Amino acid sequence: MVLEYANEGNLREYLEKKFDSLQWENKIQMALDITRGLLCLHSNDIIHRDLHSKNILVNDGKLLIADFGLSKQLTEVTSNSTSNRMGIIEYVEPQCMKCVNYVKDKRSDVYSLGVLLWEITSGRPPFCHMVERDMLGYHISRENLREEPIEGTPLEYQQLYQKCWDGDPEKRPKIKQIYKEILSQSNVNDISEQSEDSLVNNDSFDNLNIQSCQSDLCIKTELVL
């Protein structure tokens, strides 16, 4: 275990402070950081189940997935687990609000990722201007409410996050496809261009943007699979 301080807080805080100075290349790199970490989790059959901008940490401009309090391997997840339904509603897929016994899977994380990809382009939390907060779950699950694209967002990026938050889980792309698409939209030349096996089986998770957070310290935990 290695203790490491996230010197720029979480993604929500980072966007509040830095958004006006961020260029598109910064935003696409942020999207790539999150997606790379999620690719590692899913490739090891681990689902996070609680992705949102307060548990994405920022250290020297690099984004790290944090807080594995609800994370489980797919073999551990059952409909009897009440934690299946926990999460911040703006990032929770409609199925969880329609059925109390719905079992989250990788597609649940992809939905949350779609909201995060939108948030990176907007600089603000989803539905923060909505007055009827108590009706938000109904509007998302029953009326297919989603945030509107931000002016100036590249069309291919916009279409990608809209696929991620599709109301039908079967229509959401897999994380590997999302990762490749974001990489193709960027000018990044890093470990992402290695083979998937090389990325996933890296002995150290340092490059895979995964951390477990406790208080102000980020406890980097090596996952034993």
Secondary structure, DSSP 8 states (H G I E B T S, - for coil): -EEEE-TT-BHHHHHHHHGGG--HHHHHHHHHHHHHHHHHHHHTTEE-----TTSEEEETTEEEE---TT-EEGGG--TT-GGGG-S-GGGS-HHHHH-TT----HHHHHHHHHHHHHHHHHSS-TTTT-S-GGGHHHHHHHS-------TT--HHHHHHHHHHT-SSGGGS--HHHHHHHHHHHS---SGGGS-HHHHHT-S-SGGGTB-EEETTEEEE-----
